Amino acid sequence: MEVNNKLTHKAQRDYELVLKALKGNQDAYAELMKNYRDSLYFMLLKMTNNATDAEDLTIEAFGKAFKNIKSYSPKYAFSTWLFKIATNNAIDFIRKKKQRTLSIDKPYSNSEEGPDMSQNIESGGLDPEEAFIRQQKIQLMRGIVDKLKPHYKTLVELRYFKEYSYEEIAEELELPLGTVKAQLFRAREFLYNVLKESKDKI
């Protein structure tokens, strides 16, 4: 990595943490996360106007940044690079979310049926085949979660099976909120890697 001598003191601090992270130092990852978690969350909250989406997108942004940390260039501040990743990810998320949202009241024109025809809204329920596939996925996921260390397993079960909020998990396990988010991030990375290897089974 070519060092930019014009980096601010804070950016230089982050760059030194990145170098440690590249050597596998988990504390360096945690420190980078701690430095920007709150500011990243509030930026994403403004973009999504949804606390849960902002929390998930914050974790995803760190996940993508850490996964691609080898491509980070110190020509720019780490924070600039991280926030660019987060912004692009959030824009994609918002775009996809809008595409999934249909207005049940908005009429549309159809030359064969007439100019003012209501949209046909598909049933929200799953057909038997989809229900079976979904059940298989859930069983596979539970099998993978069982491979986690007991502490991570508890975190994942509370978050994704019981749908606890981060705050509720922190209170339940008597852990700092930041620790809960950081450990859930690590658990999700493990699950992602296992799922990649098991994608042929899904």
N, C-alpha and C positions, 0 to 999 in steps of 0.2 A: 504493500500500500504506500502510495506517495503522500507524504504528510504535507498539509497546507499550513504554512507558518503563520497565516493570517487568522487561524482559528482563535476564537475567544477562549478565555480560561475555562469556561463551562464546556465548550466544544472539545477542548483538549482533554479535559477530564473524561468525557464520554468516549473519546477515541482510545484512551488508555484502557477503559473498561471493555471496549470492543476487542482490543488485542488480547485481553485476558480471556474474554468469552471464546474467542477463536481457539484458545488453548484448552477449552473445556471447563473453564472456571464457572461453576453454577452461580456463585455469589455475584459475579460480574453481571450475569443476565438479570438476577434479582435486583441489583442496584440500578441498572438501566431502566428496568420496569418501574421501580419506585420513583425514579427521577421524573418520569413522564406520564405515569398512569393517570393521575388526576387531571392534568391539563388536556391529555388526549381524550379522556372520557367526556369532559365538558364540551370540547369541540364537537365530538360525535353526538352528544346530546342535543346540541343546537341544530345539527344537521338532520337528525332523525326525529327529534321531539318525542323520543320514547326511551325511558330509562333502561329497560331490559335490552332493547336493540343496541343502545350505546354501550352497555356493559359487554355484550357479546362481541360487538365490533372492536372494542378496545382490546379484548383478549386475542381476537383474530389478527389485528394489526401487529401486535407483538409477535404472534406466532409466525406470520409471514416475514416479518423483519428478521427474526432470529433464524428462521429456516434459510434465509438468503443473505445472512450477515457477511458471508465471504465476498459478496458483490458490492458491499458498502465501500464507497470511496471517501477518504478524508478530505477530498477537495471541497466537500460540503459538510456542514455540521450534521451529526447523527440525528439531531432533533428534526432538521429539515427533511432528511431522508425518511425518517419514521413517519412524520406527519403527512408526507406525500403518499406513502403506502396506505396509511389510514384513510386519507381523503378519497383516493381512487377506489379502495375497497368499499367505502361507504356509498359512493356514487353508484357503483355496480349493484350494491344491495338495495338501494332505494329504487333504482330503475327496475330491478326484477320484482320488487314488492309491488310497484305500481302496475306492472304487467299482469300480476296475479289478481289484482283488484278489479272486479267488474261492477258496473253500476246496474242494479236490477231494474231501475226505473227508466234509464235512458233508452228511448226508442231508436231503432235504426231502419234505414231505408233498404227495401228489397224490391227490385223491379218486378219479380214474379208474384210476390205476396202482398205488395202494396207499400205505401210510403211510411206507415206508422205501425210497425209491428214490434211487440214486446220481445225482449230477449228470452231465449229458453235457458233457464238456469239448471245445470245438472244437479242431481242429488248430491248432498254432501257426504252421503254414506259410501262405503267401499263395496264393490261387488265381491262375491265370494272368493274369486281368484286373487283380487287385490288384498283382501283381508287375510288370506292364507300367506301371501308373500310378506305382508307386513309382520305377521306373527313370526314368520321364519327369521326375519331381520331382527326382531326384538330378542328372540332366543339366541341368535348368534351374538348380538351385542352383549347380552347378559353373560354369555360364555366368555367373551373377551374381557369384560369388566372383572370377572372372577379372577383373572390373571394378574390384576393390579395388586400392589401391596395393600394390606388392610386399610391403612389410613386413606390412600387415594381412592380405594373402592368405596369407602364411606362417603367421601366428598362427591364422587360421581353419582352415586345412588341418590343422595340428597338433592343434588342439582338437577339431574336429568330424569330420574324415575319418580321422585317425590315432588319435583318442581319447586324446591325451596329457592328463595332469593339468596344472593350472596350474603346479605345482612342476616338472614335467618340461619344460614349455615354457620356464620361466624358466632352467632349467639348460641346455637346448639352445641358447637364443638369448643366454645370458649377460646376462639382464635382471633387474632387481628384480621380485619377485613382484607388487608393487603396480602396477608399470608394465604388466606383462602383463595384469592384470585390467582396468586402465583402458583400455588400447588394444583389448582384446577387446570391451569394452563399446561403444566407438566403432564398431568394425567391425560389431558386431551391430545397432547403430542404423542404419547405412547399409544393411545387408542387409534389415532390416525395412522401411525406406522403399522400397527397390527392389521387394521382394516385394509390398508393398501395391499398387504400380503394375502388377505382373505377375500379380495374383491370378487374372485371367481365363484365364491360361495354365496354371494349376496344376489 
